[in-house]
Amino acid sequence: MDLAFTLALHRAVDPDPDNDLCWSPYSVASALGLTATGAEGATRTELVTALLGAADGDLGAHAALLTAASELDEWHRGEQPVLVASNTLWAVEDLPIRREFAGELARWPGGAVRGAPFTDAPEDARKLINTDVAETTRGLIPELIPPQAILPDTVAALVNALYLKAAWQHEFAEQETEDRPFRAPTGTYYTPTMRLTQRLGYAHERGWQVVTLPAAGGVEAVVLLPDAPLIEAEPALDAAALSALVAAPSSVRIQLSLPKLSASTRASLKRPLVEMGVQGMFRRGEAGLTRLCPDPRLYVDDVLHESVLKIDEKGLEGAAATAVTMRMMSMSAPSDPVVVDVDRPFLLVIRHRETGVPYFVARVVHPQ
């Protein structure tokens, strides 16, 4: 997955580094990748360029990368890791879905086409989708699609849902957790902070300290702590620098202090995507989603996203879901450890180590 897409959408959703933010590049890239598969013309070009950094990007390779990231390694210690992903096209019964698109969808993790009564019973359709997302996300996202989001001419919704739970390879001792100061832009306050002394991946370069925390199944958390205030450091971070930073750590004995975390974000991605140049799929009569459905009146109404991420002494748990809603026009022995105190705003990337695919990205300004 192109890290430029991750950074661009991260900033477009909320460009203020003084605000907390948590979202899932994996979930959004899955939903938009499938939308691109069902598109042609300018819409396909815009989506592929945004996702992969070039108009001739390989959507097949994109799908293969996301599929690889959905398959966790075995791990012989502690709790078995869990990763569940689903990709569902919910559609009214008479919407003519192209066989080729349905076949491509079936090759994605949890890919399926399912019926939903958008036209006859929109509230039932909304509840049906939300119930399925809630089941996939283990109840962390109970209502992805809010009331009144299903309109009289809504005919389909392409929905990705993701759930991830993995134990740390080196757990934090609960008795070591204590309230410690965290220097937020609004002032210093005390928050529950975990402590761990262990050999971990560590680097200090380009004005950032980087610590990697390995978890079960080949998952890892990458803490990115800037030397300068985050409000200055994050805007200067580009895809090349981020890629270099997450690859830089080597094994060092670390004494790490890290706040416990419970973060969530709920947002419409329509405006951020339009600002990034993804505009065609929202145009009535010009969306070009004819590889999904031959009717040229089909267009995207909105892209809804919700993400939840929790980190404690034992490990991490996260869930995310993205819905691309579609309407039809006019139709119904160690040396001294390096000390790293994460006591100020920082970035956090939860990723699949082997592929580098980011499951979650969080900006932590006010941990709670």
Buried (B, 14 or more C-beta within 10 A) or exposed (E): BBBBBBBBBBBBBBEEBBBBBBBBBBBBBBBBBBBBBBBBBBBBBBBBBBBBBEEEBEBEEBBEBBBEBBBBEEBEEBEEBBBBBBBBBBBBEEBEBBEEBBEBBEEBBBBEBEEBBBBEEBEEBBBBBBEBBBEBBEEBBEBBBEEEBBEEBBBBBBBBBBBBBBBBBBBBEEEEBEEBEBEBBEEEEEBBBBBBBBEBBBBBEBBBBBBBBBBBBBBBBBBBBBEEBBBEBBEEBEBEBBEBBBEBBEEBBBBBBBBBBEBBBBBEBBEBBBBBEBBBBBEBEBBBBBBBBEBEBBBBBBBBBBBBBBBBBBBBBBBBBBBBBBBBEEEEEEEEBBEBBBBBBBBBBBBBBEBBBBBBBBBBBBBE
